[in-house]
């Protein structure tokens, strides 16, 4: 099963890495399903003062951008870096390109 996990810490007794499954691949829907809990996302939300809805919206936006990049064969590191940088500097311009408005 495909999954995305985050490292939460290290067990002090066994010294094993403690992980948290954040996303799991659902074969039926052919999509990743959020487990409902991410310690990393919670830390980010606190740091940037985002609600859960704000974070979900931001993740959906980033997913749209990544899907657009795949469709437009934007795969080279310098191209990806340029899009990421542009998104942070001028998010509305990148989103307009993604939505086909530019």
C-alpha positions as CSV (number, residue, x, y, z in Angstrom):
1,X,0.0,0.0,0.0
2,X,1.3,3.4,-0.9
3,X,1.3,5.9,1.9
4,X,2.9,9.1,3.0
5,X,4.2,9.2,6.5
6,X,5.8,11.9,8.6
7,X,8.4,11.3,11.3
8,X,7.0,12.3,14.7
9,X,9.9,11.5,16.9
10,X,12.1,8.7,18.3
11,X,10.9,6.3,21.0
12,X,13.3,6.9,23.9
13,X,13.2,3.2,25.0
14,X,13.6,1.3,21.7
15,X,15.2,4.2,19.7
16,X,12.8,3.3,16.9
17,X,11.4,6.1,14.7
18,X,7.8,7.0,15.4
19,X,5.8,7.8,12.3
20,X,2.3,9.0,11.5
21,X,0.5,8.0,8.4
22,X,-0.7,11.3,6.8
23,X,-2.0,10.0,3.4
24,X,-2.9,6.5,2.2
25,X,-3.4,5.5,-1.5
26,X,-7.0,4.4,-2.2
27,X,-7.0,2.0,-5.1
28,X,-10.7,2.4,-5.7
29,X,-10.7,6.1,-6.1
30,X,-7.1,6.2,-7.4
31,X,-6.3,9.0,-5.0
32,X,-4.6,9.7,-1.7
33,X,-6.8,10.0,1.3
34,X,-5.9,12.3,4.2
35,X,-5.8,10.5,7.5
36,X,-7.1,13.5,9.3
37,X,-3.9,14.1,11.4
38,X,-0.6,15.7,10.5
39,X,1.7,17.0,13.2
40,X,3.8,18.8,10.6
41,X,0.7,20.6,9.1
42,X,-0.5,21.5,12.5
43,X,2.8,23.1,13.3
44,X,2.7,25.0,10.1
45,X,-0.9,26.2,10.7
46,X,0.1,27.6,14.1
47,X,3.2,29.3,12.7
48,X,1.4,31.0,9.9
49,X,-1.9,31.4,11.7
50,X,-4.0,29.3,9.3
51,X,-7.2,27.5,10.2
52,X,-7.8,23.9,9.0
53,X,-10.0,25.3,6.2
54,X,-7.2,27.7,5.2
55,X,-4.7,24.9,5.1
56,X,-7.1,22.6,3.1
57,X,-7.6,25.4,0.6
58,X,-3.9,26.0,0.2
59,X,-3.2,22.3,-0.3
60,X,-5.9,22.1,-3.0
61,X,-4.4,25.1,-4.7
62,X,-0.9,23.6,-4.7
63,X,-2.3,20.3,-6.0
64,X,-3.9,22.2,-8.9
65,X,-0.6,23.8,-9.7
66,X,1.3,20.5,-9.6
67,X,-1.3,18.9,-11.8
68,X,-1.1,21.8,-14.3
69,X,2.7,21.4,-14.2
70,X,2.4,17.7,-15.1
71,X,0.0,18.5,-17.9
72,X,2.3,21.1,-19.3
73,X,5.4,18.9,-19.0
74,X,7.1,21.2,-16.5
75,X,9.4,18.7,-14.9
76,X,13.0,20.1,-15.0
77,X,14.3,21.4,-11.6
78,X,14.8,24.9,-12.9
79,X,11.3,25.1,-14.4
80,X,9.7,23.7,-11.2
81,X,11.8,26.1,-9.1
82,X,10.7,29.0,-11.2
83,X,7.0,28.2,-10.8
84,X,7.4,27.7,-7.0
85,X,9.2,31.0,-6.7
86,X,6.6,32.8,-8.8
87,X,3.8,31.3,-6.7
88,X,5.3,32.8,-3.5
89,X,5.9,36.2,-5.1
90,X,2.9,36.5,-7.4
91,X,0.4,33.7,-6.6
92,X,-2.5,35.3,-8.6
93,X,-0.4,35.4,-11.8
94,X,0.5,31.7,-11.5
95,X,-3.1,30.8,-10.7
96,X,-4.3,32.8,-13.7
97,X,-1.9,30.7,-15.9
98,X,-3.1,27.5,-14.3
99,X,-6.7,28.5,-15.0
100,X,-5.9,29.4,-18.6
101,X,-6.4,33.1,-18.2
102,X,-2.9,34.0,-19.3
